[in-house]
Amino acid sequence: GLEEALGKIVGDNLIIYPPGIPELVRGEIIDTSSIEKLKDAQARGLDIIGIEMDENGRILVRCL
């Protein structure tokens, strides 16, 4: 999930759409601010390109 990715290096660009601007790009460290922005975008029903949901509804983020 997002909280479990805190402090790790993101493996894929994470893009909030719309507007389509990356929140994090591959190689950046996932910080609290980015997690909050991603959670807010998800709560508002926006698409987040670069994350997936598993069969239990958990958010999966690829980290390096």
C-alpha positions in Angstrom: 0.0 0.0 0.0 0.9 3.6 -0.1 2.0 3.9 3.6 4.2 0.8 3.2 6.0 2.5 0.3 7.1 5.5 2.5 10.8 6.1 2.1 11.2 3.6 -0.8 12.3 4.4 -4.3 9.4 4.4 -6.7 9.8 2.1 -9.7 7.2 3.6 -12.0 6.0 7.1 -12.6 2.9 7.9 -10.5 0.7 10.2 -12.5 -2.5 11.8 -11.2 -5.0 12.1 -14.1 -6.4 14.6 -14.7 -4.3 16.8 -15.1 -1.7 14.2 -16.2 1.3 15.6 -14.3 3.6 13.1 -12.5 3.5 13.3 -8.7 6.5 11.0 -8.6 8.9 9.9 -11.3 10.9 6.7 -11.4 13.8 6.9 -9.0 12.3 9.4 -6.5 11.9 8.6 -2.9 8.2 8.3 -1.8 7.6 10.9 1.0 4.6 11.7 3.2 3.5 14.7 1.1 3.3 12.6 -2.0 1.4 9.8 -0.2 -1.2 12.4 1.0 -1.6 13.9 -2.5 -2.1 10.4 -4.0 -4.6 9.4 -1.3 -6.5 12.7 -1.8 -6.6 12.1 -5.6 -7.9 8.6 -5.1 -10.6 9.8 -2.6 -11.7 12.3 -5.2 -12.0 9.5 -7.8 -9.1 10.6 -10.0 -7.1 8.0 -11.9 -3.6 7.4 -10.7 -1.4 5.9 -13.5 1.4 3.7 -12.2 -0.4 2.0 -9.3 -2.6 -1.1 -9.3 -5.2 -2.7 -7.0 -5.0 -6.3 -6.0 -8.0 -8.6 -5.7 -8.5 -7.5 -2.1 -8.6 -3.8 -3.0 -5.1 -3.1 -1.7 -3.0 -0.5 -3.6 0.2 -1.9 -5.1 3.2 0.4 -5.8 6.2 -0.9 -7.6 9.4 0.1 -5.7 13.0 -0.4 -6.6 
